[in-house]
Amino acid sequence: MSGEDAPAQQQNAEEQKQQQQQQETKTPAESPKTESKPDPPPSSASTEAAAAADTPAPAEEKAPEEDTFSYRALVLTGYGGYDKVKLQVKKGKPALKSGEVMVRVKMCGLNFADLMARQGLYDRLPSPPVTPGMECSGIIEAVGEDVTDRKVGDKVLVLNRSGMWQEVVVVATTHTFLIPEGMSFEEAAALPVNYITAYLMLFDFGHLRPNQSVLIHMAAGGVGIAATQLCKTVNDVTLFGTASASKHEVISQGGVTHPIDYRTRDYVEEIRKISPKGLDIVLDPLGGSDTHKGYNLLKPMGKLISYGAANMLAGQKKNLFAVAKTWYQQFSVHTLSLIQGNRSVCGFHLGYLDSETELIAQAMAAVMDLYRQGKIKPRIDSTYHLEQVGDAMRRMQERNNIGKIILTTEPMKEEEKKEEAKKDEEKKKEDKKKDDKKKEDKKKDDAKKEEKKEEKKKEEAKKDDKKAEEKKEETKKEEN
């Protein structure tokens, strides 16, 4: 060691001592803080070793993502009206099991089953509080162990029993399907429930063939449009479709041969005029008396496929199996009549096929192939933010949609929120005006009724006075 090195070593030793004193005087709360300026690098190996010893081990630090990770989710808080579905924030990063993937959701699909679930009529949804939603589309953000057919960055659509109406979902990789080139996230979210339902009903249950006839109820809805497009992939299929008159042009352009306004026409009579022998397939999402009507419209060897309960949507909260039992008791179709008529009735419920991954995968592969060929294409009616889920459900429940209603996870901009709040305020004012007008009209009606009552009393009093006068006159005459 030369004499020139001594002052530098002495200075480094003093710096080490000061650093050690500073470390010892730090409180626990101060230790994770990052210094704004780093200390000058030590000039000797011994100093580096000492500094390394003072540095906390990285393993002891908790990953900040675990603390800060959060995502928005729609939660059904109880059964009832539109206000029962609320937007909440979930905290903590979901854990991945073997064979699972985490998807950052872009778009979600809205279905009639979700409306029924809100009213407690869909038994495949767990009890509240729970996140609804059977389908979504997005990008894979993480993969669990043993996942070999998916990777981070893959664009996928997801089909699941529930839980899709949120910004992040964790599902088994078998419930995900790669999005074809050219398909948007909106189209991907619109495809799984509607097209798999329509495909399995028409081709697995219905065995649709050329030159057959099909009745599609609610032909302007998501399943209705999917079924119409799939029927057009078979030669010379005659399609009857029920929808309100304002939707006829759209469903006719889509392929419905005979649109029928169910609000002003008896669809049974209209079909009988055109097809006296009846129909080969009836797709029934309505239930109740329409199931009976549909059965009576079938040809020999015809098939009625019941897959919904739209007629029961506003009814009492019942278990779907109890509802189905009531329908079939009212339906009164016994084994003998089924045999004699050579007709069949079956039910379809996509929610009970969640374990049939191979069947779903085969149907999805066929649907994707038809999309690539340009033979099918989901029709998007409208897209709502998660904050607007009540408006989205109302649009579907009031049957104002033509095609699929989509929910986007993209947060509303502040301007949109202000505009939405303004609309809500205006709507409240408008509703108040209507209520006030109703009250005022009721007061006027009540006042008019009171006036009429008073006039009636006066008229009756006059009649009584007149009768009394006439009686007096008669008495005078008799006395004379």
C-alpha positions in Angstrom: 0.0 0.0 0.0 1.5 3.4 -1.0 1.3 6.5 1.1 -0.8 8.2 -1.6 -3.6 5.7 -1.0 -3.9 6.4 2.7 -6.0 9.6 2.6 -8.5 8.1 0.3 -8.9 5.0 2.4 -9.3 7.1 5.5 -12.0 9.2 3.8 -13.8 6.0 2.6 -13.7 4.6 6.2 -15.3 7.8 7.5 -18.0 7.7 4.8 -18.7 4.0 5.7 -19.0 5.0 9.4 -21.4 7.8 8.5 -23.5 5.5 6.3 -23.7 2.9 9.0 -24.8 5.5 11.5 -27.5 6.7 9.1 -28.7 3.2 8.5 -28.9 2.5 12.3 -30.9 5.7 12.9 -33.5 5.1 10.2 -37.0 4.1 11.4 -38.8 1.1 10.0 -41.2 3.3 8.2 -38.4 5.1 6.4 -36.5 2.0 5.2 -38.5 1.2 2.0 -38.1 4.9 0.7 -36.1 5.4 -2.3 -33.5 8.2 -2.1 -33.8 11.0 -4.6 -30.0 11.0 -5.2 -27.8 7.9 -5.0 -24.6 7.8 -2.9 -21.3 8.1 -4.7 -19.9 4.6 -5.6 -17.4 3.2 -3.1 -13.8 2.9 -4.3 -12.9 -0.4 -2.7 -14.2 -4.0 -2.7 -14.6 -4.0 1.1 -16.9 -1.0 0.9 -19.0 -2.7 -1.8 -19.4 -5.8 0.4 -20.4 -3.6 3.4 -23.0 -1.7 1.2 -24.4 -5.0 -0.1 -24.8 -6.2 3.5 -26.8 -3.1 4.3 -29.1 -3.5 1.3 -32.4 -5.3 2.1 -33.0 -8.6 0.2 -35.4 -8.2 -2.7 -37.4 -11.2 -1.6 -38.4 -9.4 1.5 -40.1 -6.6 -0.6 -43.8 -7.2 -1.4 -44.6 -6.8 -5.1 -46.5 -3.4 -5.3 -48.8 -4.9 -8.1 -50.4 -7.2 -5.5 -51.4 -4.1 -3.5 -52.4 -1.8 -6.3 -54.1 -4.3 -8.7 -57.8 -3.5 -9.1 -60.5 -3.9 -11.7 -64.1 -2.9 -12.2 -66.9 -5.4 -12.2 -70.7 -5.4 -12.5 -72.3 -7.1 -9.5 -75.8 -8.4 -9.1 -76.5 -7.4 -5.5 -80.0 -8.9 -5.3 -83.0 -9.8 -7.4 -85.2 -7.1 -8.9 -85.0 -4.1 -11.1 -82.2 -2.6 -13.2 -80.7 -0.9 -10.2 -79.8 -4.3 -8.7 -76.7 -4.5 -11.0 -74.1 -2.2 -9.6 -70.6 -1.2 -10.8 -68.0 -2.0 -8.1 -64.2 -2.1 -7.8 -62.5 -5.4 -6.9 -59.0 -5.4 -5.4 -56.2 -7.9 -5.5 -54.8 -9.8 -8.5 -56.7 -13.0 -9.2 -54.7 -16.2 -8.6 -54.2 -18.6 -11.5 -54.6 -22.3 -11.2 -53.1 -24.9 -13.5 -54.7 -24.8 -16.9 -56.2 -21.3 -16.4 -55.6 -18.0 -18.1 -56.2 -14.4 -17.1 -58.0 -12.3 -19.7 -58.1 -8.5 -19.9 -61.7 -8.0 -21.1 -62.5 -5.6 -23.9 -66.2 -6.3 -24.6 -69.0 -8.4 -23.0 -72.2 -9.8 -24.5 -75.7 -9.1 -23.0 -78.3 -12.0 -23.3 -81.9 -12.7 -22.3 -80.5 -15.1 -19.7 -78.9 -12.1 -17.9 -82.2 -10.4 -17.7 -83.8 -13.5 -16.2 -80.9 -13.9 -13.8 -81.5 -10.3 -12.6 -85.0 -11.4 -11.6 -84.0 -14.7 -10.1 -85.3 -16.8 -12.9 -82.0 -18.3 -14.1 -80.8 -21.1 -11.9 -77.4 -21.4 -13.4 -76.2 -18.2 -11.9 -75.0 -18.4 -8.3 -76.8 -16.4 -5.6 -76.1 -12.7 -5.2 -73.7 -11.0 -4.8 -72.3 -12.3 -8.1 -71.0 -11.0 -11.4 -73.3 -12.0 -14.3 -72.3 -12.4 -18.0 -71.7 -15.6 -20.1 -69.4 -14.2 -22.8 -66.7 -11.7 -23.4 -63.7 -11.0 -25.6 -60.2 -9.7 -24.7 -56.5 -10.3 -24.6 -54.7 -12.9 -22.5 -52.6 -11.2 -19.8 -51.2 -14.2 -17.9 -51.2 -18.0 -18.2 -51.1 -20.6 -15.5 -49.0 -23.8 -15.3 -49.6 -26.5 -18.0 -51.1 -24.0 -20.5 -49.4 -24.8 -23.8 -52.0 -23.8 -26.4 -52.4 -20.1 -25.3 -49.9 -17.4 -24.7 -49.8 -13.8 -23.3 -51.0 -11.4 -26.0 -53.5 -13.9 -27.7 -56.8 -12.3 -28.6 -59.6 -14.6 -27.4 -63.4 -14.9 -26.9 -64.6 -16.6 -23.8 -67.7 -18.6 -23.0 -68.5 -19.3 -19.4 -71.4 -20.0 -17.1 -71.1 -16.5 -15.4 -68.7 -13.9 -14.2 -67.8 -12.2 -17.6 -69.0 -8.7 -16.9 -65.8 -7.4 -15.5 -62.5 -6.0 -16.6 -60.4 -9.1 -15.7 -61.5 -12.7 -15.8 -59.8 -16.0 -14.9 -61.1 -19.1 -16.8 -60.0 -22.5 -17.9 -58.2 -22.4 -21.2 -60.8 -24.8 -22.6 -63.4 -21.9 -22.3 -61.3 -19.7 -24.5 -61.2 -19.6 -28.3 -58.8 -17.7 -30.6 -60.4 -14.8 -32.4 -60.1 -15.1 -36.2 -58.2 -12.5 -38.2 -60.4 -9.6 -39.0 -63.0 -10.2 -36.3 -63.4 -7.2 -33.9 -63.7 -7.5 -30.1 -67.4 -6.4 -30.4 -68.1 -9.2 -32.9 -66.2 -11.7 -30.8 -68.3 -10.9 -27.7 -71.5 -11.1 -29.8 -70.7 -14.6 -31.1 -70.5 -17.4 -28.5 -73.9 -17.6 -26.8 -76.1 -16.7 -29.8 -74.3 -18.6 -32.5 -73.5 -21.7 -30.5 -77.1 -21.9 -29.3 -78.5 -21.4 -32.9 -76.0 -23.9 -34.4 -76.7 -26.7 -31.9 -80.4 -26.3 -32.1 -80.6 -26.2 -35.9 -78.0 -28.8 -36.8 -77.7 -31.1 -33.8 -81.3 -31.1 -32.6 -83.1 -30.0 -35.7 -81.0 -31.8 -38.4 -81.8 -28.9 -40.8 -81.8 -30.0 -44.4 -82.5 -28.4 -47.8 -86.1 -27.4 -48.7 -87.3 -27.4 -45.1 -89.2 -24.6 -43.3 -88.3 -23.0 -40.0 -90.1 -20.6 -37.6 -87.8 -18.2 -35.8 -89.4 -16.2 -33.0 -87.8 -12.8 -32.0 -86.1 -12.9 -35.4 -84.5 -9.5 -34.8 -82.7 -10.5 -31.6 -79.2 -12.0 -31.2 -80.2 -15.7 -31.5 -82.8 -14.8 -34.2 -80.3 -13.2 -36.5 -77.7 -15.9 -35.8 -80.3 -18.6 -36.6 -81.3 -16.7 -39.8 -77.7 -16.5 -41.1 -77.1 -20.2 -40.3 -80.3 -21.3 -42.1 -79.1 -19.4 -45.2 -76.1 -21.7 -45.3 -78.5 -24.5 -46.3 -80.1 -24.5 -49.7 -83.8 -23.5 -50.2 -84.8 -23.1 -46.5 -88.1 -21.1 -46.0 -87.9 -18.8 -43.0 -90.8 -17.4 -41.1 -89.8 -14.8 -38.5 -91.8 -12.9 -35.9 -90.8 -9.3 -35.1 -92.5 -5.9 -34.8 -93.2 -4.2 -38.1 -90.4 -1.6 -37.7 -87.9 -4.5 -37.9 -89.2 -6.3 -40.9 -87.0 -4.6 -43.5 -83.8 -5.5 -41.6 -84.8 -9.2 -41.0 -86.0 -9.5 -44.7 -82.6 -8.2 -45.9 -81.0 -10.7 -43.5 -82.8 -13.7 -45.1 -86.3 -14.1 -43.4 -88.7 -15.1 -46.2 -91.9 -14.3 -44.4 -91.7 -11.6 -41.7 -94.8 -11.5 -39.4 -95.8 -8.7 -37.1 -96.8 -10.7 -34.0 -98.3 -7.6 -32.4 -101.0 -7.1 -35.1 -101.3 -10.5 -36.7 -102.0 -14.1 -35.6 -98.7 -15.7 -36.7 -100.4 -19.2 -36.7 -103.0 -18.1 -39.2 -100.4 -16.3 -41.3 -98.2 -19.4 -41.5 -101.1 -21.7 -42.2 -102.0 -19.5 -45.2 -98.5 -19.8 -46.7 -97.6 -23.3 -45.5 -100.8 -25.3 -44.9 -98.9 -28.5 -44.2 -97.0 -26.9 -41.3 -93.3 -26.4 -40.5 -90.3 -28.7 -40.1 -88.6 -26.8 -37.2 -89.9 -24.3 -34.6 -87.4 -22.4 -32.4 -89.3 -21.4 -29.3 -87.7 -18.8 -26.9 -91.1 -17.7 -25.6 -92.7 -20.6 -23.7 -96.3 -20.8 -22.3 -99.1 -20.8 -24.8 -96.7 -20.2 -27.7 -95.1 -23.6 -27.1 -98.5 -25.2 -27.6 -99.1 -23.1 -30.8 -95.6 -24.0 -32.1 -96.2 -27.7 -31.6 -99.5 -27.6 -33.5 -97.7 -25.9 -36.4 -95.3 -28.9 -36.9 -95.5 -31.2 -39.9 -95.2 -35.0 -39.2 -91.5 -35.5 -38.3 -91.3 -31.9 -37.3 -89.4 -30.7 -34.2 -90.1 -28.0 -31.7 -87.0 -26.8 -29.8 -87.7 -24.8 -26.6 -84.8 -22.7 -25.4 -86.1 -19.7 -23.5 -88.8 -18.2 -21.3 -89.3 -14.6 -22.6 -93.0 -14.8 -21.8 -92.1 -15.4 -18.1 -89.5 -12.6 -17.9 -91.9 -10.2 -16.1 -93.6 -13.0 -14.1 -93.0 -14.4 -10.6 -89.6 -15.6 -9.5 -89.7 -19.4 -9.9 -87.2 -22.1 -10.5 -86.9 -22.7 -14.3 -87.6 -26.4 -13.8 -90.9 -25.6 -12.0 -91.8 -23.2 -14.8 -91.0 -25.8 -17.4 -93.2 -28.4 -15.5 -96.1 -25.9 -15.5 -95.7 -25.2 -19.2 -95.8 -28.9 -20.1 -98.8 -29.5 -17.8 -100.6 -26.7 -19.7 -99.1 -28.1 -22.9 -100.7 -31.5 -22.3 -98.7 -33.3 -24.8 -98.7 -37.0 -23.8 -96.6 -39.8 -25.2 -99.5 -41.1 -27.3 -100.1 -37.8 -29.1 -96.4 -37.5 -29.7 -96.3 -40.9 -31.3 -99.4 -40.4 -33.3 -98.3 -37.0 -34.6 -94.8 -38.2 -35.5 -93.6 -34.9 -33.9 -90.9 -34.2 -31.3 -90.4 -31.6 -28.6 -87.0 -31.0 -27.0 -85.4 -28.4 -24.8 -82.0 -26.6 -25.1 -80.1 -24.8 -22.4 -76.5 -23.7 -23.2 -75.8 -23.2 -19.4 -76.0 -27.0 -18.9 -73.4 -27.7 -21.5 -70.5 -26.0 -19.7 -68.9 -29.4 -19.0 -69.3 -30.6 -22.6 -66.1 -28.9 -23.8 -65.6 -31.1 -26.8 -69.2 -30.5 -28.1 -68.8 -26.8 -27.6 -65.4 -26.8 -29.3 -66.7 -28.6 -32.3 -69.6 -26.2 -32.7 -67.4 -23.2 -32.2 -64.9 -24.5 -34.8 -67.8 -24.9 -37.3 -69.1 -21.4 -36.5 -65.6 -19.8 -36.9 -65.1 -21.5 -40.2 -68.4 -20.1 -41.4 -67.3 -16.6 -40.3 -64.0 -17.0 -42.2 -66.0 -17.9 -45.3 -68.1 -14.7 -44.9 -71.4 -16.7 -44.5 -72.1 -15.4 -41.0 -71.4 -12.0 -39.3 -72.8 -10.9 -35.9 -74.9 -7.8 -36.1 -74.2 -5.3 -33.4 -77.2 -3.3 -32.3 -75.5 -0.9 -29.8 -72.6 -0.7 -27.4 -72.9 0.6 -23.8 -70.3 1.3 -21.1 -70.5 -0.8 -17.9 -71.8 2.4 -16.2 -74.9 2.2 -18.6 -75.8 -1.5 -18.0 -79.3 -0.5 -16.8 -80.0 1.3 -20.1 -78.6 -1.7 -22.0 -80.9 -4.2 -20.1 -83.9 -1.9 -20.6 -83.3 -1.8 -24.3 -83.3 -5.5 -24.6 -86.2 -6.1 -22.2 -88.4 -3.7 -24.1 -87.4 -5.5 -27.3 -86.0 -2.4 -29.0 -82.8 -4.0 -30.2 -82.0 -5.4 -33.7 -79.1 -7.6 -33.1 -76.6 -7.9 -30.2 -76.2 -5.5 -27.4 -72.6 -5.1 -26.2 -71.0 -3.8 -23.0 -67.6 -2.2 -23.3 -65.2 -2.2 -20.3 -63.7 1.1 -21.5 -64.5 3.7 -18.8 -66.7 6.6 -19.7 -64.9 9.8 -20.3 -65.7 12.7 -17.9 -67.5 14.5 -20.7 -69.7 11.4 -21.3 -70.3 11.1 -17.6 -71.4 14.7 -17.4 -73.6 14.2 -20.5 -75.1 11.0 -19.0 -75.7 12.8 -15.7 -77.4 15.7 -17.6 -79.6 13.2 -19.5 -80.5 11.5 -16.2 -81.3 14.8 -14.6 -83.4 15.8 -17.7 -85.1 12.4 -17.6 -85.9 12.8 -13.9 -87.3 16.2 -14.6 -89.3 14.9 -17.5 -90.6 12.0 -15.3 -91.5 14.4 -12.6 -93.4 16.6 -15.1 -95.3 13.5 -16.3 -96.0 12.5 -12.7 -97.1 16.0 -11.9 -99.3 16.1 -15.0 -100.8 12.7 -14.1 -101.5 14.0 -10.6 -103.0 17.2 -12.0 -105.1 15.3 -14.5 -106.3 13.0 -11.7 -107.3 16.0 -9.6 -109.2 17.4 -12.6 -110.8 14.1 -13.2 -111.7 13.8 -9.5 -113.1 17.3 -9.6 -115.1 16.6 -12.7 -116.4 13.4 -11.0 -117.4 15.4 -8.0 -119.1 18.0 -10.2 -121.0 15.3 -12.0 -122.0 13.8 -8.6 -123.2 17.2 -7.4 -125.1 17.8 -10.7 -126.6 14.3 -10.4 -127.6 15.1 -6.8 -129.2 18.3 -7.9 -131.0 16.6 -10.8 -132.3 13.9 -8.4 -133.3 16.6 -6.0 -135.2 18.4 -8.8 -136.8 15.2 -9.8 -137.8 14.6 -6.2 -139.2 18.1 -5.9 -141.1 17.7 -9.1 -142.5 14.4 -8.0 -143.6 16.0 -4.7 -145.2 18.9 -6.6 -147.0 16.5 -8.9 -148.1 14.5 -5.9 -149.5 17.7 -4.2 -151.3 18.5 -7.4 -152.9 15.1 -7.6 -153.9 15.4 -4.0 -155.6 18.7 -4.6 -157.4 17.3 -7.6 -158.7 14.4 -5.6 -159.8 16.7 -2.8 -161.7 18.8 -5.3 
